Amino acid sequence: MTQLTTVDATFLHAENATTHAHIAGLGIVDPGTCPGGRLTVPHVAELIRARAHLAARPLRQRLVQVPFGLDNPYWEDDPDFEPERHISEFGLPEPGSDRQLANLVAMLHERPLDRSRPLWEMVLIQGLAGGRTAVYVKVHHAAVDGVMAAETLAALLDLTPEPRELPADESVPARAPGTASMLGTGLLRTALHPVRSAVAAVRAAPYLDEVPGLAAIPGVGLMSSWMQGVLGRPEVPRAPRVSAPPTPFNHPIGRRRAVACGELPLADIKEIRRTLGGSVNDVVMALCATALRQWLDKRGELPERPLVAAVPVSLRRGAGAAAEPGNQVSIMMAPLATHIPDPADRYGAVQRDMDVAKRRFTGSSGGWVREMSGLLPAPFAAAVTRLALQAAPAVSLRPVNLVISNVPGPQFPLYLCGAKVLGYYPISVITDVSGGLNITVFSYDGKVDVGIVACRELIPDPSEIIDHLVDALDELRSLCRA
């Protein structure tokens, strides 16, 4: 039995009519090596039934709410867990196109998860061109972060078409505490919360200039540096004082989503890194800067100052890190040099900005997300979080322009029920505060798979950004040859 952390609970609190805090992935598989040459619901359900004990929490655990919302919910094993209840099948008219697939995935991504059951669902999408099958998997962010999601996938996938030997399930079903126990613990934590909140505020104060939106406020950087000295913290690079400019995708988001997927050769990205310097992530950020510059300039909406990207960063370190309970994730804020016209200068600016952001983040350990999520007691956290998210657009609060995430994956093929996984495209979250655009990339088997999700009202066709990413890669390759 485990309880949601304050960060986990924040993902639940953030949901409303237009924002759903689930993350997803779209796998494309070749079912030719499956039994019968077809990936079916019974195949996948049996796999999950046999391996649920190897995976992270979400597969068979459900939420148990504390009465009156006095405390964060608990996780317990669902006594009625049946994988078939979470898996469905959909057929596109053959031969299904990439556009039809993207539209279907966008529709699936718009739907919230049922909180009365384990917080995941899977849809097998048949009828793709070339006999391929798509597998859309959605999991609530309250249940997993990126590392835990990867561990869950690893439990379900194999290194060869033949399934591996599995250890027996010797786990004991987890149960949430009884009502009286939950109430007693909730009342005690509420009574002690002022002390915990004060400690969290002191811990967060030296790093307030890392919080998206606060770095642009005059004096916040100086105050953070002063607090670091007062508390005897090691001096770290000051966070860049940047503010997110207005863009077409920084308006209140609607209910509908638009999705686009693409891929880039990892070898080319590594070659650019070797020639121009920096890291693979620097190259990815530079590609996004160029693609967004082209997209904005085409519409006459290119700001004269850099965009501001929120970059999720895992706080899990070392062997066994995925076993740590709750979301272990923070946000690194980084300028994105879309305002620089020269490709070489733009790449250099991205590399320098990312270096400062990473050194700052390393020095502070990124703990401000955890500390600030715990400032409010549980009975008030949900209402205040929703109110803040609703108020942000009304007061034109724009802490960042978009989210960009780079997730490293295995560089060898994997198999699902004997079907070879050809690609895996991550599809994440958009909100009014983080912007109506999210770009997430996942490196897999020699490729960088790109998943984009956007508010359909703000960006009706994000596949155009995929095209610009391809153009941006060509531009950097030409720069390397110059």
C-alpha positions, 0 to 999 in steps of 0.5 A: 500500500502506498499513498500519492505524493503531493506531486502525484496528487497535483496531476489529479488536481490539474484536470478539468474540462479541457486538461487531462493529465495523462501521458501516452505512447503510440507504438507501431508494430509488425504483427507478421511474427505474432501467432496467426499473424495478427495482434489481438486483444486476447493476446495482449490481455494474457500478456498483461495478466501474466506480467502485471506483477513485474510492471510499475503501479498502474497496471492493476492498482486503483485510487482510493479516496480519503473521505472529505479529501482530508489527505491524498488518495492511496493506491491499492490492488483492484480486486476486480482487475481484468486486463480485457476491461482496459483494452479495445480494438479499432479498425481503420478503413484499409489501407489506413493512412498516417493522417487517419491514424493521427486523427484517431489518436487525437480523439483517443487522447481527448478522453479522460481516464476512468478513476474508478479503475486502474488508470490506463487503457490500450487501443489496438488499431488495425488496418494500417498500410503495409499490414502494420498495427498501432498500439495506443497506450495511455497512463495517468501521470499521477501513476507514473513518470517517464522512468516508471512508464519505461519500466512498465513497457520493459515488463511487457516487451521482449528482446526476441519474438519468443517470450522470456521466462517469467518469475512467479507472482509472489506479491501480496495484494496491496490494500488501502487503510480502513476509513477510520485510519485514513481519517485519523492520518488525514486529520493529523497531517492537516494539523501538522501541515503549517510546520511542513509547509514552512519547511517546504517554503524555506527549502524552495526559497533559494530556487524561486528563480527556477519556477517558470514565470518567476525568473522574469520578475525583477529582484527574484534572482537576487533574492534567490542568491541571497537566500542561498547565502543565508542558508549556506547553500552552494552558489549555483549559476543564476537562472536566466531572466526570461519571459515567454513572449506571446505566440499563437499557441499561448492562448486558453486551450480547448477540449480537442487535440491534434497529433502528429508523429515523425522520425529523424535518424539518430546517427545524423543527430549524433554526427551533428553533436560531434561536429558542432559540439554539445549533446544530443539534447542540445541538437534536439532543442536546436532542431525545435528552435529552427522548426518553431522559428519557421512555423511562426515566421510563416504566420508573421508571428515570430517574436523578437525575443526567445521562446521559453521552453519547459523541459521535464527532467527525471530526478531518479538516479542510479540502480533501482531508481524506478522503485522510488514511490511517486513521480520523481520529476522536475522542470528545467526552464530554458530559452529557445533561440527562435529569434536568431536568424543565422543557423550557426549563431542559433545553434551556439545560443541554444548550446550556451543556454542549455549549458547554463540551465543544466548547470543551474538545475544540477546545482539545485537538484530541481526540488522546487516542484516537490516543495511547492506542490506541498505548500497547501494542505490536501483539503485545499490543494485541489480547489486552489490548483484548479482555480490557479489554472483557470485564472492564469489565462484570464490574467495573461499569465504565460510562464512558458511557451511550450514543453519539449522533452527528450526521452532516451530509449533502447537502441535495439528492437523490442517485441510485443507478443511476438510483434516487432515494435517498429517505432514508439511515438510519445504523446504528452500533456498540454495545459493553459499554463504550459502552452497548447503545444508539447513536443516529445522525442524518444530515441529507439533502435537508431531513430528519434521518434517525435510525438507532437500534441497540440490544441486543435483550435490553436494548431490544427495541423502539427504535422507541419512542425514535423516537416520543419523539423526535417528541414531543420535537420537538413540545415544543421547537416549543411552547416556541418559540411560547410 
